[in-house]
């Protein structure tokens, strides 16, 4: 194959009257190639209809007819069968059945079962070439878009894996992109409708503005039905009614129609978590993430501000995002939410309670009270068929059945320090342990206060750790807190500071006189 430089050198040699053999020897190519180029060169010179033919020939790179692929082993019948399987795969892809496509290995096995003798590599080459032909025939044309400032925001989800207290966990990142490439993002433990709603609310109130239109791909949290015309979910309609924007859904498998947000997920994930991926809590990770977005937005703040100025102000009161329903409390004093169990105070066994499900929290209310008093609050469980119990909810029952606390799941789900307190000092006297917990609850002491009181008692030299000694320590600590918080202690502190200042001045004066 001769490149453009060598071909033009051969054209130049024609003008010097060299023979074809001499030119072939100097150019290190076959004489047949030189003969073909001379014919092309002479035909160009004789082209009187196009006086610029020679210039076109010299300035154009040489092209060669692609070698025709010949599959000697594949018969027409085998090619037809392979084409039919590829067509079936294309239909499944259009229906969203990407995980149910036949692979090349499956097609090869079908041919072998049908009695055809063909190698796997031959089928692989043919399938690869056919896919290349189909892709070139159906190559998509992208249309450059230009949007009015403030017209739209684009929303999408992305997965992020980071370490929380040394444990690798997977989170869902909600990403919002401006047409100016301004960005906002937040991590959620779930990718459900409540998380989608909370992401919208936090974004709108973070910027204080609402666009005319929000753009989504075919995510289940936004699209309720794909039959016929796409229908939005109830949660998305609630957001639209409250904030006054409208939605737009992209076509299936056409995330490029959003334009900005697909890239934003990748960009934010790289800029934030490629540099740091260890955090003590999810809140710390989200604080870091929004800081990264702010730094990126500052670089193009003039354009972001132009879009914000064109948007409508957000409602001053954020929309509350939850899913609510009634649940019956069973005999184990738990309610069931999404096949998981959450405890409530034992007084509500057999009663109906009202439950609010947020993206990360479960809140339970008493339906009989006028103001629907909150009676329980739990972090949502990520999984199924799991239990989350609060020992405080069972103290009233354990007071009459103290022996049940030893192997109770509620105790084993309590903080490790509290379990150690029971196992070390109250294992043989569970009733005293329950009495201590009830006394602490009535006096507004937390489990952490009880565990800390053990350390204080040891520092004071108290060897016998029991109910009375811990009560005494907590009472003394409470008195110290009250003394520190009394107004006259501030007066004493201020007076002491003034006295020290006066003494310092007198000391300095006497020192100067002596010198």
FENPE-V548154 format. One record per backbone hydrogen bond with DSSP energy under -1.0 kcal/mol. NH is the residue of the N-H (numbers start at 1). CO is the residue of the C=O. E is the energy in kcal/mol with one decimal. If there is no record, write none. Layout:
NH:CO:E, NH:CO:E
//
This chain:
7:3:-2.1, 8:4:-2.0, 9:5:-1.8, 10:6:-2.0, 11:7:-2.1, 12:8:-2.1, 13:9:-1.8, 14:10:-1.3, 17:14:-1.2, 18:13:-1.2, 23:19:-2.3, 24:20:-2.3, 25:21:-2.1, 26:22:-2.3, 27:23:-2.6, 29:24:-2.1, 34:30:-1.5, 35:31:-2.4, 36:32:-2.2, 37:33:-2.1, 38:34:-2.2, 39:35:-2.1, 40:36:-1.9, 41:37:-2.5, 42:38:-2.8, 43:39:-2.3, 44:40:-1.6, 45:41:-1.8, 46:42:-1.7, 48:46:-1.3, 53:50:-1.7, 56:52:-2.2, 57:53:-2.2, 58:54:-2.4, 59:55:-2.5, 60:56:-1.2, 79:75:-2.3, 80:76:-2.1, 81:77:-2.1, 82:78:-2.4, 83:79:-2.5, 84:80:-2.0, 85:81:-1.9, 86:82:-2.2, 87:83:-2.1, 88:84:-2.0, 89:85:-2.1, 90:86:-1.9, 91:87:-1.8, 92:88:-2.2, 93:89:-2.3, 94:90:-1.8, 95:91:-1.2, 96:93:-1.4, 97:92:-3.1, 100:97:-1.7, 107:103:-2.1, 108:104:-2.6, 109:105:-2.2, 110:106:-2.1, 111:107:-2.0, 112:108:-2.2, 113:109:-2.5, 114:110:-1.6, 115:112:-1.4, 116:111:-2.3, 123:119:-1.6, 124:120:-2.4, 125:121:-2.3, 126:122:-2.0, 127:123:-2.6, 128:124:-2.4, 129:125:-2.2, 130:126:-2.5, 131:127:-2.4, 132:128:-1.8, 133:129:-2.0, 134:130:-2.5, 135:131:-2.6, 136:132:-2.0, 137:133:-1.6, 138:134:-1.6, 151:148:-2.1, 153:213:-2.0, 154:177:-2.2, 155:215:-2.6, 156:175:-2.0, 158:173:-1.5, 160:171:-2.7, 162:169:-2.0, 163:277:-3.6, 164:167:-2.8, 165:279:-2.9, 167:164:-1.6, 169:162:-3.2, 171:160:-3.5, 172:188:-3.0, 173:158:-4.0, 174:186:-2.7, 175:156:-2.8, 176:184:-2.8, 177:154:-2.4, 178:182:-3.0, 181:178:-1.5, 184:176:-1.9, 186:174:-1.7, 188:172:-3.0, 196:192:-2.1, 197:193:-2.3, 198:194:-2.6, 199:195:-2.3, 200:196:-1.8, 201:197:-2.5, 202:198:-2.7, 203:199:-2.2, 204:200:-2.8, 205:201:-2.2, 206:202:-1.6, 207:203:-2.1, 208:204:-1.7, 210:312:-2.7, 212:150:-1.1, 213:151:-1.2, 214:246:-2.5, 215:153:-2.3, 216:248:-2.6, 219:217:-1.6, 222:219:-1.5, 223:219:-2.7, 224:231:-3.4, 225:231:-1.2, 231:225:-1.7, 233:222:-1.9, 237:233:-2.1, 238:234:-2.1, 239:235:-2.0, 240:236:-2.3, 241:237:-2.4, 242:238:-1.9, 243:239:-2.8, 244:240:-2.3, 246:212:-1.8, 248:214:-1.6, 250:216:-2.5, 254:251:-1.5, 257:254:-1.9, 258:255:-1.6, 260:258:-1.5, 264:260:-1.8, 265:261:-2.1, 266:262:-1.1, 267:263:-2.9, 268:264:-3.1, 269:265:-2.0, 270:266:-2.0, 271:267:-3.1, 272:268:-2.4, 273:269:-1.6, 274:270:-1.3, 279:163:-2.6, 285:281:-1.7, 286:282:-2.5, 287:283:-2.2, 288:284:-2.2, 289:285:-2.4, 290:286:-2.5, 291:287:-1.4, 292:288:-1.8, 293:289:-2.0, 294:290:-2.3, 295:291:-2.1, 296:292:-2.0, 297:293:-2.6, 298:294:-1.9, 301:298:-1.0, 304:300:-2.0, 305:301:-3.2, 306:302:-1.5, 307:303:-1.7, 308:304:-2.5, 309:305:-2.4, 312:210:-1.9, 314:208:-1.7, 323:357:-1.8, 325:355:-1.8, 327:353:-2.5, 329:351:-2.7, 330:334:-2.2, 333:330:-2.0, 335:342:-2.7, 337:340:-2.8, 340:337:-1.6, 341:386:-3.0, 342:335:-2.3, 343:388:-1.9, 344:333:-2.2, 346:393:-2.2, 348:345:-2.1, 349:346:-1.4, 350:329:-2.2, 351:348:-2.3, 353:327:-3.0, 354:365:-2.1, 355:325:-2.9, 356:363:-2.9, 357:323:-2.9, 358:361:-3.0, 362:378:-3.1, 363:356:-2.4, 364:376:-2.8, 365:354:-3.0, 366:373:-2.8, 375:364:-2.7, 376:364:-1.4, 378:362:-2.8, 380:360:-2.2, 388:341:-1.9, 393:390:-1.5, 394:391:-1.5, 398:394:-2.6, 399:395:-1.5, 400:397:-1.3, 401:397:-1.1, 404:401:-1.7, 405:402:-1.5, 412:408:-1.7, 413:409:-1.2, 414:411:-1.5, 419:415:-1.9, 420:416:-2.3, 421:417:-2.0, 422:418:-2.0, 423:419:-2.8, 424:420:-2.2, 425:421:-1.9, 426:422:-1.6, 433:429:-1.4, 434:430:-2.2, 435:431:-2.6, 436:432:-2.3, 437:433:-2.1, 438:434:-2.5, 439:435:-2.5, 440:436:-2.4, 441:437:-2.3, 442:438:-2.4, 443:439:-1.4, 444:441:-1.4, 445:440:-3.6, 450:446:-1.7, 451:447:-2.2, 452:448:-2.3, 453:449:-2.0, 454:450:-1.0, 456:452:-2.0, 457:453:-2.4, 458:454:-2.0, 459:455:-2.1, 460:456:-1.7, 461:458:-1.3, 462:457:-2.6, 465:463:-1.1, 470:466:-2.1, 471:467:-2.3, 472:468:-2.4, 473:469:-2.1, 474:470:-2.5, 475:471:-2.5, 476:472:-2.3, 477:473:-2.3, 478:474:-2.1, 479:475:-2.0, 480:476:-2.1, 481:477:-2.0, 482:478:-2.2, 483:479:-2.3, 484:480:-2.3, 485:481:-1.7, 489:486:-1.1, 491:487:-1.1, 492:488:-2.2, 493:489:-2.3, 494:490:-2.3, 495:491:-2.8, 496:492:-2.8, 497:493:-1.9, 498:494:-1.9, 499:495:-2.4, 500:496:-2.4, 501:497:-1.8, 502:498:-2.3, 503:499:-2.6, 504:500:-2.1, 505:501:-1.9, 506:502:-2.5, 507:503:-2.5, 508:504:-2.1, 509:505:-2.3, 510:506:-2.6, 511:507:-1.9, 512:508:-1.8, 513:509:-2.0, 514:510:-2.1, 515:511:-1.6
//
